Amino acid sequence: MPRVEFYVLPDSDPRQRLKVACQLAGKAWRAGLTVFIRGADEADCEALDNLLWSYRSASFIPHNRHEDGADAPVVIGVDQQPAHAQGLLINLHPDLPADPERYSRVIEIVNQAPELLTICREHFRQYRQRGYAPQRVEL
């Protein structure tokens, strides 16, 4: 059963969610985990792909969009299945992942946008109903 965490941001800037996703992906990759970043849509995936190239000028995080190579250490997609299981899932999608048990860890990134707060509160309840013990992490 994966560890499920909700990382709570203090603002409502949607770009900050993407930046934190990139930071967490880099940290997990450096720790030896494979990472799947599940964007809300193709625009999110495009923004994440661009941000992973540029958000930190002194480092590189090897990544691919799912359609360009699902076996990269960090993969960005929407509803595709990553090539590697048992790593980290960063879920930015408004729906719960269909198969969270494929991962050793699931992170949902929450900001203070009212609609997103509602979605993430429901995710928190659904994880609990499924037997997970989600934790809240304030950033």
Salt bridges, closest charged atoms under 4 A:
GLU5 OE2 - ARG3 NE 3.61
GLU5 OE1 - ARG105 NH2 2.65
ASP13 OD1 - ARG15 NE 3.18
GLU42 OE1 - ARG65 NH2 2.39
GLU46 OE1 - ARG65 NH1 3.06
ASP49 OD1 - HIS63 NE2 2.81
GLU67 OE2 - ARG65 NH2 3.37
ASP79 OD1 - ARG38 NH2 2.77
ASP95 OD2 - HIS93 ND1 3.87
ASP99 OD2 - ARG102 NE 3.56
GLU108 OE1 - HIS123 ND1 2.97
GLU122 OE1 - ARG125 NE 3.30
GLU138 OE2 - ARG136 NE 2.47
